[in-house]
């Protein structure tokens, strides 16, 4: 049986990583604000205790308090769009602060462009927003930084200007590539995890759930049965003379029969019934809220569906019949093992009575 490739859309991807992204964003905010105190020292070294120094110090204090506010609010974010909005607004406010810092530096001072490159790369690498969300505020930052370069700065030689332009463009380009690769790897990790979880729950040949997953689901349904008093039944299904199919037509034909049996059985069940392959040619079916009469009717429908017409197994026409045992959950029953044992005993009663029939477990 061929299974569809596991895919993860953008909404699933962002929802899965939301809490980790919030934690990472809070860490990134602290890292990006770490230079704030040294910058105040640099402001004083360049401006002294001038009115412009106090204006910059006030702006830095306001930005620091706003960052703390965002840091405090992020744990309350409940969706990726809100996270994106809060971080983009913060990035634009930080851009305004940084550009004000750049503009107040002497025209011949170029040291702050090192900080600009660091901020761009850190924003791409440390803030886990998608590149499509990161890039617009980064481009705004870079554009205004270069505008200050051309309109305000006086380079000793033209090479200074060329180097700043090159480093700014490279930081945006490289940051975007780094962010895109990080998100690609994270998405691939999520897809791999989901696929491994799916494989751990399902039978690789038929796609039906396996015995372990069946036991987990049945445990939940039995607890609901005991709590609410709803009926619940289990069917044990075994294909009659299946060994002869493998002996006559080969194991590949037998596999094709098992796949088609799974399809036909699933089609005969209700949407909320659960079908599991529990052995070679043995299946188990969980019937939530199925009374004894309903379970009998479903079992007969499955039996007649499977034997209604031959199965085309790799070019061979194979007629299949099945024997089915039914067990109904007792009041307050919580263990699936006992229910399956009674259904298995009923299955062997159906086998001993001539096969291709349904048998009900004794109360």
N, C-alpha and C positions, 0 to 999 in steps of 0.2 A: 504494500500500500504506500502511495506517495503522499507525504504530508506537505501542506503549504509551508513556505518559509516563514519563520517567525519575524514579524515586523513590529516596529514601535513607532507610533506617530508622535508628532511634536507635543501634543497635549499629554500623552502618557509619559513621555520622556521628562517633561518639565515637572509633572506631578510626582513622579517617582523620586526625583532628586530635590524636591522643593525644600525639605527640612535641612538637608545637607547644604544646599545652596544658601539658605538663610544663615546658617552657622558660618559658612565660608565668607559671606558678605560682611558679617559683623567683624570677623577677624580682619578682613581686608580694610575695612573702614579704620580700624585702630592702626594698622600698618601705614596707611596712607596719611593719617593725621600725625604720625610719630614725628615728622620733621617740623611740626608747627613751632615748638619751643626754640629749636635752633634758628629758625627763620626770624623770630623776634630779635634774637641776638644779632643776626646779620642786618636786620633793619636798623638797629641802633648803631651798628658799626658804620653803616653807610649814610644814615640820616641824622644821627644824634637824637636829642630829645626835641625834635622839631614837631610842628603841628602835623606834618605828613606821617611822622613816626607814630604818633598817637592815633591817627586815623587808620593806619595799617594795623596797628595792634588791636584796635577795636574791631576791625573787620575780621582779623584772625580769631579773636575771641568769639565773635558771633558765629563764624564758620565752625569753630570747635564745638560750641554749644549745639549748633544745628546737627553736627555729626553725632554727638551723643544722643540727641533726640531720635535721629533715624536709627541709631544702634539699638536704642531702647525699644523702638516700635517694631523692629523687624520680626521678633518672635511672634507677633500677633498677626502677621501676614498669612492669609489663607490660600492664596493662589499666585501663580507665576506672573500674571499680568500686573498685579499690584506690586509685586517685588520689582519688576522691571521699571514701573513708573517711579517708585520711590528712589531707586538707584540712579535712574537717568536724571531726575530732578536734582539729586545730590551732586551728580557729576557736573551738571551745568552750573550749580552754585560754586562748586570747587573750581570750575574753569574761570568763572568771573574773579574769584579770589586770586588765582594764580596769575591771571593776566594783569590784574591790578598790581600785583607784586612785580611783574616784569616791567610794567610801564614806569613804575617809580624808581627803577634802578637807573644809574647813570647811563647815558647813551653809549658810552664806550665799554660798558660792563656786559659780558656775554656768559658769565658763569651760570646764570639761572637756566640756560637752555639745557644744561646737563640734567637739571631737575625735571624739565619738561619731558625729556626723553624717558627718564625713569618713571615719571607719572603715567605716561602713555603705555609703556610696557607693563607696568604693575597693574593698571586698570584692566588690560586685556588678559593678563595671566592670573591675577588674584581674584577678580570679581567675576563669578561664574555665570554671567549673562550670555545669551547667544550672541555671536558676532554681529548679527543683523541689528541687535539692540545696542551693542557696545559702540559700533562704528560711527553712527551719527554724532553723538556728543564728542567723540574723539576727533572727528573731522572738524567740528566747530572749534575745539580747543586748538588744533594744529593751525587752522586758518587764521585765527586771531593771533596766535603766537608768531606766525610769519608776518602778519600785518604789522605787529609791533616791530619786528625785525626790519622791515623795509621802510616804515614811516617814522620810526623813533631812534633806531640804533645808528651809530656811526662806527663802522668797522675800520680798524687801522689799515687793513688791506682787504680787497674783495674776497679773498680766499675764506675769510671768516664767515662771510655771508653764505658763500656756496656750501661750506661745511655744515652750517646750521640747517640750511634747507635740506641738504642730503640726509643728515641724521634724523631730522623730523619726519621726512617722508619714509625713510627706512624703518623708523620705530613704529609708524602706523602700519606699514605693510607687514613687517615681521610680527607685530603684535596680533594683527588679524589672522595671520597664518597659524601662530601658536594657539590662539583661542579656538580656531576652527578645528585644529588637530585634537586639542583637549576634548572638545565636545564630541568629535567623531569617535574617539576612544571610549568616552563614557557611554555613548549610545551603543557601541559594539559590546561593551561589558554588560549593559542591561539586556540586550538581545540574547547574549549568551546565557545569562542567568535565567531568563524566562524560558529559553529553549531547554536548558537542563532541568528546570522545574517541571516542564511539560513532559519530558522524557521520563522523569522519576514517577510521574503519575499515570502514564499511559502504556498500553501494550504496543510495542514497536511495529507489530505486523498489522493488527486490525485497527488501531487507533482508539479502541475501547479503553476505559480506565482499567488499571491493574488491581490486584487483590488488596494491596496496601491502601490505595486511594479509596477503594470500595469500602474497606473497613472504617476509614476515617469518616466518610460521608454517612455510612450506616450508623455509626456511633452518634452523630449529630441528630439524625432522624429519629433514632430510638429515644434519645433524650427528649425530643419534642413530642414523640408519641406518649412517653410516660408523663410528661408535664401537662399535655392538653387532652390526653385520652383519645387521640386520633388513631384510626386503624393503620396497620402497616403490614406488608407481606413481602416475602422473598421467594423468588423462583430460582431453582437450580436446573440448568439446562445442559444436556449432554447429547452430542450428535451420535446417532445410531450407526454402528459398524464403520466408524470413521477410519479405523486402521486399514480397512480394505481399500479405501480411496487412495491412501498413500501407497499401498502395495500395488494396486492396479495401474494408477495413473502417475505416480511419482509425488515427491514431497512438494514440488512447486505447484502442482494441481491442488494438493491438499491445502496449501497456503491460500490459493485463490478461492477455494471453497470457504475457508474460515473468514476471509475478508467479505465475501458476498453474504455469508450468514450474518455477520455483524451488521451490514447495511440493511438487510431485510428485517432483522430483529428490531433494530432501532426504528425503522419505519412503522413497525407494528405497535410500538410503545407510545405512551403519552409523553409530552414534551419534558416533563419533570421526573420521569422514571430514569434510573441509572443502570446502564449495562456495563458489566465488567467481564473481562476474560480472566478466569481464575486458574485455568489449567490448559492442557493441550487442546482438547476439543470441548472443554467445559466452560460454561458461562454462568454468571450469577446476575440476577436482576432485582433491584430494589424498587418496591412499589409503595411510595409514600401515600398515605390516606386511601389505601385500597382495601376494601372490605373483602372477606372470603369469597363472596360471589363475584366481585369485580376482579379479584386476582385470578379466579378460575376463568373468567371470560378473556382476560388478557393473555393468560397462558395458552388457551385454545387458539386465540388469534395468532400468536407467535408460531405455534405448532403448525397450523394450517398454512400460514404464510411461507414457512420454510419448505414445506413439501408441495406447494402449489404447482411449481414448475421446475424442471431440471436447472442446474447451475452450469454455466459455460466456464469450465476450468481449463484455461489454456488450450482451447480447442476440443476438450473432452466434455461430453454431456454427463453430468453427475446428478443423480437424484438423491436427495438428502431428507431423512426424517429425524425427528428428535424426540427424546423423552424428557419430561419436565416434572419436577417435584415442587410442591407449594407448601410453604409454612407461613402461618399467621402469627404475628407477635402476640404474646400473652400480656395481660394487663401488668404494667410496671416493668416489663422486660427491658433490660439495659445492655445486654451483651449480645453482639451479633453472632458470636461463635455458636451459641446454643440454637439460634434461629437457623443458621446455615446447616448445622448438623441435622436438624429435623427435616429441612428441605432436601438434604442429600439422601436421607433415609427414604423419603417419599420418592425421590428420583429413582432409587434402586428398586422400589416397589413397582414403579412404572416399567422399568427394564424387565423385571421378572415377570410382569404380566403380559409381555409380548412386544414392548417398545412402541414408539410412535403414539404415545398417549400421555395424559396428564394424570398425576396422582397427588392427593392431598395428604399432608402429614397428619398423623393422629394427634388429637388434642393432648 
